[in-house]
């Protein structure tokens, strides 16, 4: 009920007051002179007391309401003329925010009285709301200016050029050089940088609280997201993470693209592990730690920047499966895989599910592309059936390429094991896919199994190529050289551990078998040197014929096999020694045993001469005796 008083009431209140005073005086006198009252009189006095008490409460409420109206008017007058609040000193800003918060509480309390539209109280309430609304717009502007002008700009000590291999983390101030700097605090193994001057955080928090309390939460959020998006855009500009299409990415020269991937990977690690973590911390400071509202604003603020990083990565999930691309693809996969735990911890709530899902989708597609590229490479090796034999029996370019390819892939072991594991899981789910090579239980890792299969394909290809050689001996030498090359490449790298002892032992036996096959096909013809019969029982003509046949065969071997090649020095020396022990030693014994029956003119070469000639074999330069 309104207690508004009209302008004609003061005189009426004076007459009424005189009558009330006179009646009260009479009652008091009668009570003083008469202490014996009837029951009826006492009852009337009790009713009077109750009435007086009720009236006193009404008067008290009216006085309190008048005081409240007076308070809100004073608050309105105090705030109304403060317009340039962004020019205030920090203490003045804090005082102004306290006044606005006080006005908000008073208006809220005053509204609970529900005054009539035509009452003085309603007029004051309307005025208070108008001033509060104006003040909110002012502090919204103050909120924006505080966010902008108190931002810390951590920029590189030098802007990395496109010629750099990548951003050196130590060049970012003060990321790695000075972790004790006041601008960085360590929280749960995550480096947090103060993106805003810590001294103004309480003011920003107060402004956010006021704006939320008055229903201006959308304006507060839009301001915050807009300012922080601009800050993150500035960071991406510094890190040279520009928008680029898939076509643009694959048009780059390979060296330039490889350099760009390295820069992108380092920049993304800086962005996710330091700036993104710091941005989340800033949201928590202003809007409350662990609050759903805080995680929502953080997701909205960082979404565009994170998607720009992922946009670059998506280029490596499409296109032709060129074998040389796989290394760049795996560099991208390594970065994404490495940052997966950070992304999950940064966006653990439903508000960040879109970004988590998008990140995981890009990672999965990049992995699928890498797997498909590897399988296509295996198919290319299998189908490389060129009809050009290796004339000298040396290392085939395909062997070098495959072994160098695999040795480089070893450095991506974690990513490849993950990729091949996921590939196998999908294969198991598809009942139409059967791969006998992978159905058996193996101690090898998923990557080891795939490498083993690739090299098995390579060996089959090499065996087919060996059959193109005009001489069986050259085919055996070719296989010996290539398998030995494979074992040496495995022995001197991490492949030794990945492929295991069984593979190593098996292939050492293989190249030794090929070496034995070569010797048998070249030097196994028995010229009678190992015959144990007495020299007296062998005719001179037969001895002469045996020498002649041996010299002719040796000349032929010398002429052809000096042009053959054993590239590995140790393997070539081992072959010389083996031939010498089996052939030259037999020749030396034969000549010594039949020295009395052979005319010296028929002995064209001494054993020492043959030893020297033997050293001319397998050097790749054809000669004649």
Order of alpha helices (4+ residues) and beta strands (2+ residues): alpha-alpha-alpha-alpha-beta-beta-alpha-alpha-alpha-alpha-alpha-alpha-alpha-alpha-alpha-alpha-alpha-alpha-alpha-alpha-alpha-alpha-alpha
